[in-house]
Amino acid sequence: MNDGNQLKKFAGASQYVLDDELAKIVNITMALEMPLLLKGEPGTGKTMLAHAIAEALDMRLIVLNVKSSLKLIDSLYQYDTLTRLNDSRFGDSQRDVSNIEEYIRMGKIGQAFVSDERVVLLIDEIDKADTDFQDDMLDILDQMHFDIIEIDKTVKAKHRPVVIITSNAKKDLSDPFLGRCNFHHIAFPEPDMMKEIVRVHFPDIDKELLDSAVHTLYRLREIKNIEKKPATRELINWIRALKSDPDFKIKDLIKGHVPYLGVLFKKSPDLFIAQKAVGHFRM
C-alpha cells in the first residue's frame, strides 16, 4: 500500500476555530496512522472537524453515517443482485450478466480504500452501532483490506485514509475499540472561544449583538431539566435568524427578550421549559 507523501500539518480551516490541544492530537493521529475518536455533546464540532481537515489538506471527504441497522458488509460493498436479476430477465443492459463484479458497488469504507488519492473517512456516530460492528470495523481499518466473497477477490487499500470517528457517548464503546484509537473530548467552548467561532461565521457582526447573543446562550444552557442544550450550531443559526429579522432590536435581547427559541431548542419539552424560564430572565 502506497500512502504517498507525508501529509502537511493541520492548523484549522476557514470555518473551523482550532485550539492547540486538538491540533496536536489531529496531527499526531495522522502521523501514527491511527483512527481519531472524538467525543462530546452534539453540536460541538466533531463532524465539522472532518470537513475542516479535508478542506485544509485538500482531500476528498467520505462520510459513513452509522445507523443501528447498518451492517458492516454494507459499509464495505454491496452486491446488487436485484439489478443483475433484472438485466438477466430483460436482456437490455450494457453489462455482462455473467460477470458478477459488474454488480459490486463499493460502500463508504470500500470507496475510501479504492480511491486513487488519500481521503478523509468520517465514521459518524459510531455509538449507534453494536459492539461487533465497532470491533470488526477496526479490524478492517487495521488490516486495510477486505474480501468480496461473491467473486473471491481481496480489496486492498491504495492509500491509508485519515479516519475520524465521532461518538455522542450515548453508549459505552468497548475497551478493545478504545485501545485502538487516539481520543479527544471536544468540550463545549468557553464564552471567549465561542465568540471567536461566531466571528468566523459573521466577520462583521456587531459587538453588542455578539456579546448579548453569546451571553444569552450560556444563560439558556444553565436552565435545569433541559435534555438537549443549545450548542454552537444552534447559536449560529439563531444569530442568522436575528440578523435576518428587520424588526429585531438588540436592546430587546439585552432586556431579556429571547425570540426564536425554536431555533435553539429542538425538543418540545425543552422548548416548553425554556419558554417558562425566559419569562423570568433579567439581563
C-alpha positions as CSV (number, residue, x, y, z in Angstrom):
1,M,0.0,0.0,0.0
2,N,1.4,3.4,-1.0
3,D,0.4,6.4,1.2
4,G,2.4,8.8,-0.9
5,N,4.0,11.9,0.6
6,Q,3.6,12.8,4.2
7,L,0.6,15.0,4.9
8,K,1.2,18.6,5.8
9,K,0.1,19.7,9.3
10,F,-3.4,20.6,10.1
11,A,-3.8,24.1,11.5
12,G,-7.5,24.8,11.1
13,A,-9.7,25.8,8.2
14,S,-11.8,28.8,7.1
15,Q,-14.9,27.8,9.1
16,Y,-13.2,26.0,12.0
17,V,-11.6,27.5,15.1
18,L,-9.0,25.1,16.4
19,D,-7.5,25.0,19.9
20,D,-3.8,23.9,20.4
21,E,-4.6,20.6,22.1
22,L,-7.0,19.5,19.3
23,A,-4.5,20.5,16.6
24,K,-1.8,18.4,18.3
25,I,-4.0,15.2,18.6
26,V,-5.1,15.5,15.0
27,N,-1.6,15.8,13.7
28,I,-0.1,13.1,15.8
29,T,-3.0,10.8,14.8
30,M,-2.3,11.3,11.2
31,A,1.5,10.8,11.8
32,L,0.7,7.5,13.6
33,E,-1.9,6.5,11.1
34,M,-4.5,5.7,13.8
35,P,-8.2,6.5,13.9
36,L,-9.1,9.5,15.9
37,L,-12.1,9.1,18.2
38,L,-13.9,12.3,19.0
39,K,-16.5,12.5,21.8
40,G,-18.6,15.5,23.0
41,E,-22.1,16.7,23.2
42,P,-23.9,17.2,19.8
43,G,-23.1,20.5,18.2
44,T,-19.6,20.9,19.5
45,G,-17.9,20.5,16.1
46,K,-17.0,16.8,16.0
47,T,-18.4,16.2,12.5
48,M,-17.2,19.6,11.2
49,L,-13.6,18.7,12.2
50,A,-13.5,16.1,9.5
51,H,-14.8,18.6,7.0
52,A,-12.2,21.1,8.1
53,I,-9.3,18.5,7.8
54,A,-10.5,17.6,4.3
55,E,-10.7,21.3,3.3
56,A,-7.3,22.3,4.8
57,L,-5.4,19.4,3.4
58,D,-7.2,19.5,0.0
59,M,-8.5,15.9,0.4
60,R,-11.8,14.3,-0.5
61,L,-14.2,13.6,2.4
62,I,-16.2,10.3,2.5
63,V,-18.8,10.1,5.2
64,L,-20.2,6.9,6.7
65,N,-23.3,7.8,8.7
66,V,-23.7,4.9,11.2
67,K,-27.3,3.7,11.9
68,S,-28.3,1.0,14.3
69,S,-29.4,-1.2,11.4
70,L,-26.2,-0.8,9.4
71,K,-24.3,-4.0,8.6
72,L,-20.5,-3.8,8.3
73,I,-20.5,-5.6,4.9
74,D,-22.8,-2.8,3.5
75,S,-20.1,-0.2,4.5
76,L,-17.6,-2.3,2.6
77,Y,-19.5,-3.2,-0.5
78,Q,-23.0,-4.3,-1.8
79,Y,-23.8,-7.0,-4.4
80,D,-26.7,-5.7,-6.4
81,T,-28.5,-9.0,-7.0
82,L,-31.8,-7.3,-8.0
83,T,-30.3,-5.3,-10.9
84,R,-28.4,-8.4,-12.1
85,L,-31.7,-10.4,-12.0
86,N,-33.5,-7.7,-14.0
87,D,-30.7,-7.5,-16.5
88,S,-30.8,-11.2,-16.9
89,R,-34.5,-11.2,-17.3
90,F,-34.9,-8.4,-19.8
91,G,-31.5,-8.5,-21.6
92,D,-31.3,-4.8,-22.4
93,S,-28.3,-3.9,-20.2
94,Q,-24.9,-3.0,-21.4
95,R,-23.4,-5.0,-18.5
96,D,-22.2,-8.6,-18.8
97,V,-24.6,-10.5,-16.7
98,S,-22.2,-13.4,-16.3
99,N,-19.7,-11.0,-14.7
100,I,-20.7,-10.6,-11.1
101,E,-18.1,-7.9,-10.5
102,E,-20.1,-5.5,-12.6
103,Y,-22.8,-5.7,-9.9
104,I,-20.5,-5.0,-7.0
105,R,-20.7,-1.4,-5.6
106,M,-18.3,-0.1,-3.0
107,G,-19.7,1.1,0.3
108,K,-18.2,4.1,2.1
109,I,-15.2,2.3,3.5
110,G,-14.7,0.5,0.2
111,Q,-14.8,3.8,-1.6
112,A,-12.0,5.1,0.7
113,F,-9.9,2.0,0.0
114,V,-10.2,2.1,-3.8
115,S,-9.7,5.8,-4.1
116,D,-6.7,6.8,-6.2
117,E,-5.9,9.6,-3.7
118,R,-5.8,9.6,0.1
119,V,-9.1,10.7,1.6
120,V,-10.6,11.6,4.9
121,L,-13.0,9.0,6.1
122,L,-15.5,10.2,8.6
123,I,-17.4,7.5,10.6
124,D,-20.1,9.5,12.2
125,E,-21.9,8.4,15.4
126,I,-20.2,5.0,15.9
127,D,-22.1,4.6,19.3
128,K,-25.2,3.8,17.3
129,A,-23.6,0.5,16.1
130,D,-23.3,-2.6,18.2
131,T,-20.0,-3.8,19.7
132,D,-19.4,-6.4,17.0
133,F,-19.7,-3.8,14.2
134,Q,-17.3,-1.5,16.0
135,D,-14.6,-4.1,16.7
136,D,-14.9,-5.7,13.3
137,M,-14.7,-2.4,11.6
138,L,-11.5,-1.5,13.3
139,D,-10.1,-4.9,12.3
140,I,-10.7,-3.9,8.6
141,L,-9.2,-0.5,9.2
142,D,-6.1,-2.0,10.8
143,Q,-5.6,-4.6,8.1
144,M,-6.5,-2.2,5.3
145,H,-8.1,-4.9,3.2
146,F,-11.4,-6.9,3.0
147,D,-12.7,-9.8,0.9
148,I,-15.6,-9.8,-1.6
149,I,-16.8,-13.3,-1.2
150,E,-19.0,-13.4,-4.2
151,I,-16.1,-13.0,-6.6
152,D,-13.3,-14.3,-4.3
153,K,-11.4,-11.1,-4.5
154,T,-9.5,-9.1,-1.9
155,V,-9.7,-5.3,-2.0
156,K,-6.6,-3.7,-0.6
157,A,-6.5,0.0,0.2
158,K,-4.5,2.0,-2.3
159,H,-3.9,4.7,0.4
160,R,-4.5,4.6,4.2
161,P,-7.3,7.1,4.8
162,V,-7.3,9.7,7.6
163,V,-10.0,8.2,9.8
164,I,-12.1,10.4,12.1
165,I,-14.7,8.6,14.3
166,T,-17.3,10.5,16.2
167,S,-19.4,9.4,19.2
168,N,-22.1,11.3,21.2
169,A,-21.4,9.0,24.1
170,K,-24.9,7.5,24.2
171,K,-23.4,4.1,24.6
172,D,-20.1,2.9,26.0
173,L,-17.5,1.7,23.5
174,S,-15.6,-1.5,24.1
175,D,-12.2,-1.4,25.7
176,P,-10.6,-3.1,22.6
177,F,-12.2,-0.4,20.4
178,L,-10.9,2.4,22.7
179,G,-7.5,0.9,22.8
180,R,-7.0,1.1,19.0
181,C,-7.9,4.8,18.7
182,N,-6.5,8.1,19.7
183,F,-9.0,10.0,21.7
184,H,-10.1,13.6,22.2
185,H,-13.1,15.0,24.0
186,I,-14.3,18.2,22.5
187,A,-15.6,20.2,25.4
188,F,-18.2,22.9,25.0
189,P,-16.3,26.2,24.2
190,E,-15.8,28.8,26.8
191,P,-17.5,32.2,26.0
192,D,-14.4,33.8,24.6
193,M,-13.8,30.8,22.3
194,M,-17.4,30.8,21.3
195,K,-17.1,34.5,20.3
196,E,-14.2,33.6,18.1
197,I,-16.2,30.8,16.4
198,V,-19.1,33.2,15.8
199,R,-16.8,35.8,14.3
200,V,-15.6,33.2,11.8
201,H,-19.2,32.8,10.5
202,F,-20.1,36.5,10.9
203,P,-16.9,38.6,10.4
204,D,-18.8,41.9,10.5
205,I,-21.1,41.1,13.5
206,D,-21.9,44.0,15.8
207,K,-20.0,43.6,19.1
208,E,-23.2,44.3,21.1
209,L,-25.1,41.6,19.3
210,L,-22.2,39.2,19.6
211,D,-21.8,39.8,23.4
212,S,-25.6,39.6,24.0
213,A,-26.2,36.5,21.9
214,V,-23.3,34.6,23.5
215,H,-24.3,35.7,27.0
216,T,-27.9,34.6,26.3
217,L,-26.8,31.2,25.0
218,Y,-24.9,30.4,28.2
219,R,-27.8,31.5,30.3
220,L,-30.1,29.3,28.3
221,R,-27.7,26.3,28.8
222,E,-28.0,26.8,32.6
223,I,-31.8,26.1,32.6
224,K,-32.4,23.0,34.6
225,N,-34.0,19.8,33.2
226,I,-33.1,20.6,29.5
227,E,-32.4,17.3,27.7
228,K,-30.7,18.8,24.6
229,K,-28.9,22.1,25.4
230,P,-28.4,24.5,22.5
231,A,-24.9,24.2,21.1
232,T,-22.7,26.0,18.6
233,R,-24.7,25.2,15.5
234,E,-27.9,26.3,17.1
235,L,-26.2,29.6,18.1
236,I,-25.0,30.2,14.6
237,N,-28.5,29.5,13.2
238,W,-30.1,31.7,15.8
239,I,-27.8,34.7,15.1
240,R,-28.6,34.2,11.4
241,A,-32.3,34.4,12.3
242,L,-31.8,37.5,14.4
243,K,-29.9,39.3,11.7
244,S,-32.5,38.4,9.1
245,D,-35.4,39.9,11.1
246,P,-35.8,43.6,10.3
247,D,-37.8,44.1,13.5
248,F,-35.2,42.7,15.8
249,K,-33.6,45.1,18.2
250,I,-30.5,44.3,20.2
251,K,-31.8,46.3,23.2
252,D,-34.8,43.8,23.5
253,L,-32.3,40.9,23.8
254,I,-30.3,42.8,26.4
255,K,-33.5,43.3,28.4
256,G,-34.1,39.5,28.4
257,H,-36.5,39.0,25.5
258,V,-35.4,35.9,23.6
259,P,-37.0,35.4,20.2
260,Y,-36.9,32.3,18.0
261,L,-36.5,29.8,20.8
262,G,-37.5,27.1,18.3
263,V,-34.2,27.7,16.6
264,L,-32.3,26.9,19.8
265,F,-34.4,24.1,21.3
266,K,-35.4,21.2,19.1
267,K,-37.4,19.1,21.6
268,S,-41.0,20.0,22.7
269,P,-40.4,19.5,26.5
270,D,-37.1,21.5,26.2
271,L,-38.9,24.3,24.4
272,F,-41.7,24.5,26.9
273,I,-39.2,24.6,29.8
274,A,-37.2,27.3,28.1
275,Q,-40.2,29.4,27.3
276,K,-41.2,29.4,31.0
277,A,-37.6,30.2,32.2
278,V,-37.1,33.0,29.7
279,G,-40.1,34.7,31.2
280,H,-38.1,35.3,34.3
281,F,-34.9,36.5,32.5
282,R,-33.5,39.8,33.6
283,M,-30.3,40.8,31.9
